[in-house]
Amino acid sequence: MGLAAGRSRLILPGTWVSVPLTDRESARQFCRRLVREQVGRADQLARLRRDATQELVTSAADARELGAHTYLMALELLPGVPFPAALLALDESWPESARADLAAGDVSAALVSAFPGTEVAVQRTGPVARRAELVRGTLGEQTYLTLRLEYHVPYPDGSGLMLARVNAPTVPAAEPFATLFDEILDSLTWTDVRV
């Protein structure tokens, strides 16, 4: 699936959709159609469709406000296996704290300087910084886990980075899903690095 207006591509397992971020009306129409397909058209589900559509439209507006150029939403991991997850991507500049390491040509050190507390791993595209957080929440008496991941991926020409944020609610455990998203980000292919 394409990212960043065609500048890069990812291989995504299962079924995903790309929520348009161009304007609120395009997002509203897309979300309305998606919810209708996922929930169904039965009259008794009208309120559920309306609430779900509004929640998605608000989420898309929040992503646009953050400066995201990509909003991907997972529907299924395998046919019939729901997989609620979202991936936002946006452009970011290198912080001043990374300038000396970048000037020395050490991208790994630049990532460590720029994003303290992240792990740096070498992927197909080069060094990538990752931060993972597992958040425990409750809904009524139910406890659930939400996995949040943040990846800082340098552009090949060194001009900036792509920030990819992943939110995967209701995961049973962190590790297999963190590994899954590491692999997804490792599938990144740059098609055009102009930012």
Secondary structure as GFF3:
##gff-version 3
##sequence-region A 1 195
A	DSSP	beta_strand	2	3	.	.	.	ID=ss1
A	DSSP	three_ten_helix	4	6	.	.	.	ID=ss2
A	DSSP	beta_strand	8	9	.	.	.	ID=ss3
A	DSSP	beta_strand	15	18	.	.	.	ID=ss4
A	DSSP	alpha_helix	24	39	.	.	.	ID=ss5
A	DSSP	three_ten_helix	43	45	.	.	.	ID=ss6
A	DSSP	alpha_helix	46	66	.	.	.	ID=ss7
A	DSSP	beta_strand	68	78	.	.	.	ID=ss8
A	DSSP	beta_strand	81	92	.	.	.	ID=ss9
A	DSSP	three_ten_helix	96	98	.	.	.	ID=ss10
A	DSSP	alpha_helix	99	103	.	.	.	ID=ss11
A	DSSP	alpha_helix	107	114	.	.	.	ID=ss12
A	DSSP	beta_strand	119	123	.	.	.	ID=ss13
A	DSSP	beta_strand	126	139	.	.	.	ID=ss14
A	DSSP	beta_strand	142	154	.	.	.	ID=ss15
A	DSSP	beta_strand	161	169	.	.	.	ID=ss16
A	DSSP	alpha_helix	175	186	.	.	.	ID=ss17
A	DSSP	beta_strand	189	190	.	.	.	ID=ss18
###
